[in-house]
Amino acid sequence: MDTTAVTSTAQATAATRTGLKRNALGALGILFFVLSAQAPLTGVAGAVPIAVAIGNGPGAPAAYAIAGLIVLLFSVGFVAMGRYVVDAGAFYTYIGKGLGRTAGTGSAGVALLAYSTIQAAMYGLYGAVVSGLFDQYAGVSVPWWAAALVTMAVVQVLGAAGIELGAKVLAVFVLAEFSILLAFGLVTFFKGGGPEGLAPAESFSVSAALDGAPGVALMFALASMLGFEATAIYGEEARDPKKTVPRATYLSVAVVTAFFAFTSWMLISSYGVSKSGAAAGQALESGDSTAFVFGPVADLFGGWTNDVLPFLLATSLFAGILAFHNSANRYFYSLSRDGLLPARLSTLNRRHSPWAAGAMQTATAALLVVPFALAGKDPVLTLFSWFSGIAVLAITLLYFLTSLSVVVFFRRERLDTRPWNTLIAPLLGAAGTAGAIWLILENFTTLIGGDSATAAWLALTVPAVLLLCVGLSRLPYARRAAAVRAADAGAPVAREADA
């Protein structure tokens, strides 16, 4: 082994390891990051019309409830492991602890692919929305890509300004979009629903859940709810992470599941069960799926909401972009700190923010977005749709691998012997996410809104990145980095399970 290289790498890593800011976030602060990543208004306006129109119609709320159950089962093992593993790398660290260093490094590449593509996808939709707002309200033609690039600079500044500022900014945006949709839902509920009443059986019964194409509805429901795993990413910055992270995780799953199931139910009720499918289909055919959501809100509260909701959609997307920026830069930071990426990326500023990793993430976003602008592609039909599909597939794969890793980790370490938390729930979560992966692949062309050839190429990027990073982990440099990491932690270079 090249001891000089190992020593210099260790020194570079030690020089920059001052640590993320401790005790900076409570459960509510982490919750706002999670909710921002899920962009509630974007999820409702974008996914619910599709789930109703081409999924299981009025049974779409049941699909959200089932998706919430799958995520909850996954969360049990995820939380159990989080009590013993606290690291900004989250998936990468969790999978590595159970399935070995090679699998962990491969999953790190998949995680970076997921967070980078979903952020780039949101830049595409955000740019289109902001461009439309400038055209409608200011009479100024602003290219979508110009709005995206300017926002990248703003996000970089906010990300470097510290985790507390980011949490406060996101709290304002999340509360705004949540409030108007929740108010709509509550008023509709207490009014007794729309022309056909509340009709809970038509939305939550077993027959409703299985009607039409339930797989499509479940796929879009799961896609809307991804992002809650960010609770573990902020573990190093949380106050009392062994309590805060579990609370934030379960709270986020409960809030998101209830919000999407309730809001979609009230939207369907506002049209009437028998007419909701046709209304959602008409919105999709018009090219503006948001009309299915914005229309009933405007009917209830007045036309002023037609001016407010587009701006809230823009801030919803901005909040999601900022949240995923913070998630991705912590992955870059964690991999750099562990010696798998250049040591400079683990440099922190005086606010204990990984600004260098953030700059790397911003550059990655630009590299993903700019080619679509140069090629003159539609940012919604290509950039948003394509990269959203890749991200959903990648994150669901990480859920599956993490569930397996939880089982292996606790069978080997015996740190927690509770059967439900460390075996039964994780296995059920693995089965649920495996089923979700099958549904995503089966309906991937629908998910990306493209043709089958494009869908095949996009889907293949996920296993390709996984295998590439697994191969890179076997190179001599990666092995030396693993030795540095183990030596720095005062642990053996490898255990049998990590070999």
Helices and strands as residue ranges (DSSP letters): H 3-16, H 27-38, H 40-50, I 51-55, G 57-59, H 60-82, H 91-99, H 101-137, H 144-160, H 163-190, H 201-204, H 206-209, H 214-225, H 230-233, G 235-237, H 241-271, H 273-285, H 291-301, H 304-337, G 343-346, H 355-374, I 379-384, H 385-413, H 419-419, I 420-424, H 425-442, H 444-448, H 452-473, H 476-489, G 496-498
